């Protein structure tokens, strides 16, 4: 009697069990990868929230606890707390770059510039950690951060040039002025018993933007801001 090429019934049964064990192993690996991705997302979200309210001086334990994972998981996923912070900050910079590009594509040059200034000011208000990073000029940034900083500077230059070409922005306002003015509403909540309210900073930015529009009434005598040597 001719044997089947697939083997005996017992051999077929063993083959099915073997295949099942391999499939189970693949399922376990998939679960592990899914857990790793979920842990990474939770750590990113927790870090964004932590630096938004407390700045960069936040501990690895606090981040891990907020993410619902152990500190060991943080180190396995990112190596160091600093690497995690860098990843989050770079993500915030990437979002700003996307916003800047969208503003450049606005048909009206002034609308594009005004929108970006408001968005950048809001980003500084929303994240204490981001505000700390954008203000840091004491030491050179990492290559990745330097690249994104240059991209943002280039975007602001283009927004400024478009507004100048349309005679919407006063001629003596530079792109460096735009950068500095975006930080103006960081400390605008209270003064001498006056409460600005949760959205008071938007009024400050609007007043600043009106002061930038052409034609300017008062000459800007003080030297303009310059790029940090660092």
Secondary structure, 3 states (H helix, E strand, C coil): CCCCCCCCHHHHHHHHHHHHHHHHHHHHHHHHHHHHHHHHHHHHHHHHHHHHHHCCCCCHHHHHHHHCCCHHHHHHHHCCHHHHHHHHHHHHHHHHHHHHHHHHCCCCHHHHHHHHHHHHHHHHHHCHHHHHHHHCCCCCCCHHHHHHHHHHHHHHHHHHHHHHHCCCECCCCCHHHHHHHCCHHHHCCEECCEECCCCHHHHHHHHHHHHHECCCCCCCCCCCCCCCCC
